[in-house]
Each structure stands twice: as C-alpha cells, then as structure tokens.
Amino acid sequence: TMRRAPPNKSATMVGSSPHPDENTPCSRPESREARRIVQTHIVTLSEEAGHGELAPSCPLSPHNDVLAAHEAAKRRLSGAVWKCGLCGKQFRSERHLDLHMHRKHADASPAGATSCLADECDLLRCPSWVKRLGDAAAACTEGALAVRREHCAALMHSCAFGPLFAQLEHEYCANLTCSYRQQLIAGHIDAHPPGHTRGGLGLLAFGVLGVAAVAVVCCACLGIPEAQNGGRTPTHQSKERSDSARAFRAAESGSVVRQTATRQRLYQPPRHTD
C-alpha cells in the first residue's frame, strides 16, 4: 500500500479563517502608503539633487523603518495569494501575511529601527489619512499643527539639506494648517497633484518644461532668420536675388545702348557738301 506523504508545511495555505484584529503598534497598510510616497517622491527628489538615497540618520530611511524588512520579504504569487519569504508559508491575503509577520518574525526588523512611517501620514498626506480628514476637521487647532510643523521641519532637516530641504519643508511642513486641510476636505486642492510620483512631480514636470523649452528654442531658431529678412523665406530671397540680377543686367544693357547712341551723335563725322 502506498503511504501518503505528510503535507508540506511550507506550502500550507494559511488564512482561511476570519482574520482577527491586528493589534499592532504600527499600522502596516498606512505604513505602505507612506513608504510609497517616500520612495516615489522624496527619494526621487534626493536622487535628482545628487544626494542619492536617504541618509541612515533620516527617520524616513529604510534603515529606520521598523517594517521595511517584513515588506521586503513578502512575495505575491498570484491573485490574492501571498508567500512569506522568511519561512515559505503561503496566505490567502496580504493582511493574513501581515499578521503572520507580526506574530512570527518580529525579530526580523533591523536593529535600531524605530520609525513607524504610518505616524507621519498627516505630514505625507497618505490617501487613507485624507479619507479620514473630514471626521477630524472639527478638532483642528492651529496650536497643535504648529507643533507638527516643527516636528516636520526637524524630520526633513535630518533627511535633506540645502535647496532640497527647502523644497520638502515647503511642500510637506508649510501645509500643516487648518485652512489647508479645509481646502483638502472641500476638494479645492489635491493632496498629491498629478506627477507626484517617480517620473512625476519631479521628472514629469521637468520633462514637460524641457519639451516646452526645446519647442520654444526650435521656433525661435526657425523664426529668427525669417524675422531678420522681413518674413521672407530662403526661396523668396533666391527669387528676389535673381530678379535683381536680371533688372541690373537690363539696366546695364540699356545704359550701354544709350551711351553708344550718345557717342554716335557726338562724334558723327561732318558732312561734305559740293
């Protein structure tokens, strides 16, 4: 009789039962949103400015992200099936995998990592935070936001310097006001304007401006000779030169004929009469 092989625990599908509440100190879904904004905008701007990746001292750096190692070890197989890259178990949803990471692989976080990116969602304007903004609008106080602005400035200062710091401070910290949040709630402004991604706010804007600049230069280069010649094209100029040459030759020929006739009258030999 053929003996059935024991099930492969590493390939066992976990998560068929209802998912319990995730009582973790750091929200993984919101951390993913914040991490995406950091990677697609702040890191991109840092690289474009020639600074490279964020310094290890930056709280937004992967070196300080308490969940970065877990996220790097997650594998999406197909559809809603996820796999833990640390132990090989498979799960029916990303949320079940998140819970597994929290329960079984808490020691995988980098040593010294203390930053929960979800805590900065109000600075980074994470999508889930924007959706909840209307519920908290009544409790908005300028004094509390002043404290957050100071925190934001200190955070950005540890991540960037020079013009890059000024840009990040202006975009993320200066907007921590009740009036700005009211505009967000009313839909008068976008939390993240079009192009606020890699190849976007930095690259897309610079790309559009670059194309526009090239177009202007090309138009100027084509228009300058035409403007200098009264709007005449090279074909018109060539025709005008040919016409001028013919007119000159005609005038010169007429002048010669007139001169010859004059000489004939002046030097006509006298007539002899008998």
C-alpha positions in Angstrom: 0.0 0.0 0.0 1.3 3.4 -0.9 1.8 5.6 2.1 0.6 9.2 1.7 3.3 11.7 2.2 2.8 14.2 5.0 1.7 17.6 4.0 4.4 20.2 3.2 4.0 22.8 5.9 6.0 25.3 3.9 3.3 25.1 1.2 0.3 25.1 3.5 -2.2 27.8 2.8 -2.9 29.9 5.8 -5.7 32.3 6.4 -8.9 30.5 5.5 -10.5 31.5 8.8 -11.7 35.0 9.6 -8.9 37.4 10.2 -8.6 38.6 13.8 -8.0 42.2 14.7 -4.4 43.3 14.0 -3.4 44.8 17.4 0.0 46.0 16.2 1.6 49.3 17.3 2.3 50.3 13.7 -0.3 50.2 11.0 1.0 48.2 8.1 -1.4 49.4 5.5 -0.8 53.1 6.3 2.9 52.5 6.5 2.8 51.1 3.0 1.1 54.2 1.8 3.7 56.4 3.5 6.5 54.3 2.2 5.2 54.6 -1.3 5.1 58.4 -1.1 8.6 58.5 0.4 10.1 56.3 -2.3 8.3 57.8 -5.3 8.7 61.4 -4.3 11.2 62.2 -1.6 13.8 59.6 -2.6 13.4 60.6 -6.2 14.0 64.3 -5.4 17.0 63.3 -3.3 18.5 61.4 -6.2 17.8 64.1 -8.7 19.5 66.6 -6.4 22.6 64.3 -6.4 22.3 63.2 -2.8 21.4 59.6 -3.6 19.4 57.6 -1.1 18.2 59.0 2.2 20.9 59.0 4.9 20.6 56.4 7.6 20.0 59.2 10.1 16.8 60.1 8.3 13.7 58.7 10.1 12.1 58.0 6.6 15.1 55.9 5.5 14.6 52.1 5.2 17.3 51.7 7.8 14.9 53.2 10.4 11.7 51.7 9.1 10.5 49.0 11.6 8.5 47.3 8.8 10.9 47.5 5.9 12.4 44.0 6.4 8.9 42.5 6.5 7.8 44.2 3.4 10.9 43.2 1.5 10.3 39.5 2.5 6.7 39.4 1.1 6.0 37.7 -2.2 2.8 37.9 -4.2 2.4 34.7 -6.1 -0.9 35.1 -8.0 -4.1 37.0 -7.3 -4.6 37.2 -3.6 -2.0 34.5 -2.7 1.0 35.7 -0.8 4.1 34.0 0.4 6.4 34.7 3.4 9.9 34.9 2.1 11.2 34.1 5.6 9.6 30.8 6.2 7.8 29.8 3.0 4.3 29.8 4.2 1.5 30.9 1.9 -1.5 33.0 2.7 -4.8 33.9 1.2 -4.5 37.6 1.7 -1.8 40.2 2.4 -3.5 41.0 5.6 -3.0 37.4 6.9 0.6 37.6 5.9 1.0 40.9 7.8 -0.4 39.2 10.9 2.0 36.3 10.4 4.9 38.7 10.1 3.9 40.4 13.3 3.5 37.2 15.3 6.3 35.0 14.0 9.0 37.3 12.6 9.1 40.3 14.9 12.8 39.9 15.3 13.4 40.5 11.5 13.2 44.2 11.9 16.6 46.0 11.6 18.5 46.6 14.8 17.8 50.2 16.0 14.9 50.7 13.6 12.3 52.8 15.5 10.3 54.7 12.8 6.7 53.8 12.1 6.0 55.5 8.8 2.3 55.5 9.5 2.9 58.0 12.2 3.9 60.5 9.5 0.8 60.1 7.3 -0.5 63.5 8.3 2.7 65.1 7.0 2.9 62.9 3.9 -0.9 63.1 3.3 -1.4 59.4 2.9 -4.6 58.5 1.0 -6.2 56.8 4.0 -5.4 59.8 6.2 -7.1 62.1 3.6 -10.2 60.0 3.6 -10.5 60.3 7.4 -9.7 64.0 7.4 -13.3 65.1 7.3 -14.1 63.4 10.6 -11.3 65.2 12.4 -11.7 68.6 10.7 -13.8 70.0 13.6 -11.0 69.2 16.1 -8.3 71.0 14.0 -6.3 73.6 16.1 -3.6 75.8 14.8 -1.6 75.3 18.0 -1.4 71.5 17.5 -0.4 71.9 13.9 2.3 74.4 14.9 3.9 71.6 16.9 3.6 69.2 13.9 5.2 71.8 11.7 8.2 72.0 14.0 8.4 68.2 14.0 8.1 68.1 10.3 10.9 70.7 9.8 13.2 68.7 12.1 12.4 65.5 10.3 13.1 66.9 6.8 16.2 68.6 8.1 17.6 65.2 9.1 16.8 63.8 5.6 17.9 66.7 3.4 19.8 69.9 3.2 20.1 73.0 1.1 17.5 73.6 -1.7 16.1 70.0 -1.3 15.3 70.7 2.4 13.6 74.0 1.5 11.5 72.2 -1.2 10.4 69.4 1.2 9.8 71.8 4.0 7.6 74.0 1.8 5.6 71.1 0.4 5.0 69.0 3.5 5.5 71.2 6.5 4.2 74.6 5.4 0.9 73.0 4.5 0.2 71.8 8.1 -2.5 74.4 8.7 -6.3 74.2 9.3 -7.0 76.3 6.2 -5.1 73.9 4.0 -7.0 70.9 5.5 -10.3 72.7 4.9 -9.3 73.1 1.2 -8.5 69.4 1.1 -11.9 68.4 2.5 -13.7 70.7 0.1 -11.8 69.3 -2.8 -10.3 72.6 -3.9 -6.8 71.1 -4.0 -5.3 67.7 -4.4 -3.3 66.1 -1.7 -0.9 64.9 -4.3 -1.1 66.8 -7.6 -0.6 64.9 -10.9 3.0 63.8 -11.3 3.6 63.3 -7.6 5.3 60.0 -8.3 8.6 58.8 -9.8 8.8 60.2 -13.2 6.2 62.6 -12.0 6.2 65.8 -9.9 9.9 66.0 -10.4 10.5 64.1 -13.6 7.2 64.8 -15.3 7.3 68.5 -14.6 10.9 68.8 -15.7 10.1 66.7 -18.8 7.2 68.9 -19.8 9.2 72.1 -19.2 12.1 70.6 -21.1 9.9 69.8 -24.1 8.4 73.2 -24.0 11.8 74.8 -23.8 13.1 72.8 -26.8 10.0 73.8 -28.8 10.5 77.5 -28.0 14.1 77.3 -28.9 13.4 75.5 -32.2 10.7 78.0 -33.1 13.0 80.9 -32.2 15.8 79.4 -34.3 13.5 78.9 -37.3 11.9 82.3 -36.8 15.0 84.5 -36.4 16.2 84.3 -40.0 12.7 84.9 -41.3 12.2 87.8 -39.0 15.5 89.3 -39.9 14.6 89.2 -43.6 11.1 90.7 -43.2 9.4 87.4 -43.1 10.9 86.2 -46.5 11.8 82.6 -46.8 15.0 81.4 -48.5 13.0 80.6 -51.7 11.7 84.1 -51.8 15.2 85.5 -51.2 16.7 83.5 -54.0 13.9 84.6 -56.4 14.4 88.2 -55.4 18.2 87.9 -56.0 17.5 86.5 -59.5 15.1 89.3 -60.3 17.5 91.9 -59.1 20.3 90.4 -61.2 18.1 90.5 -64.3 17.0 94.0 -63.7 20.6 95.1 -63.2 21.6 93.4 -66.5 18.7 95.0 -68.3 19.6 98.4 -66.9 23.2 97.9 -67.7 22.3 96.9 -71.3 20.0 99.9 -71.7 22.8 102.2 -70.4 25.2 100.8 -72.9 22.8 101.4 -75.8 22.2 104.9 -74.6 25.9 105.6 -74.3 26.6 104.2 -77.8 23.8 106.4 -79.3 25.2 109.5 -77.5 28.7 108.8 -78.8 27.4 108.4 -82.3 25.7 111.8 -82.1 28.7 113.5 -80.6 31.3 112.0 -82.9 29.3 111.9 -86.1 31.7 112.9 -88.9 30.9 116.2 -90.7 29.2 116.0 -94.0 31.0 117.4 -97.1 29.0 119.5 -99.5 30.0 120.1 -103.0 
